[in-house]
Amino acid sequence: MEPTEIIDVDKEVVACDGGEGALGHPRVFLNMKGEGQIDCPYCGRRFVLKADAAEASAGAAH
């Protein structure tokens, strides 16, 4: 299934509420756990960690 929307983010943990206000879905927090991307199970949005954010978090781990 193709993602409905791709959103670039700066952090591995993101929140999604569908973006439609009252017509969205319950807010869920999604953790990429080092995978670099995650899809919302409710609306299908794909959150992708920006390349510079991934490098910064990898450097902080050392």
N, C-alpha and C positions, 0 to 999 in steps of 0.2 A: 504494500500500500504506500502510495506517495504521501509525504507530509503535506498538510494543508497550507503551511506557512513555515518558512525557515527564519529563525531569529538568532542573530549573533549576540552572545553574552560574554561578560567579563569574569563570571564566577561559575564554579562547578555546581553550586546549589542554586536552583532557580525556583520561582513560584509561578504557577499558571492558573488563571481563572477563566480562561476562554476569551478574555478581552472584550466581551460583549455586555459588560455591566450586569444587570439583572438577568439577562438572557444567556449568560455564560454558563459556567459550571462551578462546582465547589472548588475553592482554592486548594491546590495541591503543591507540595514542595517536592521537587525532583532533584536527585543527586546523581551526577554523571559518573561518579566513582572512578575517575581516571580514563573513562572511555572517550571523552571529548565531545559527546553528543548524547541527547536523550529525547525521546518522543513522549509527549503528553498522552497518557492512556485515555483521556476523555475526548480531546478535540483533535489530536493528531499533530499539533504544532511540534516542530523539531527545533530544539535549542542546541546551538553549536557553539562551543567554546572558541573564542577568537584565538588565533595563532599566538599573538603577543601575550595573551593572558595565560595560555598553556605553558609558554616558555617561562613566564614569571613564577608560576606555581611550581614548576619543575625545579627552578633555581632555588626556591625557598625551601624545598624539601632536602637539599643537600646540607 
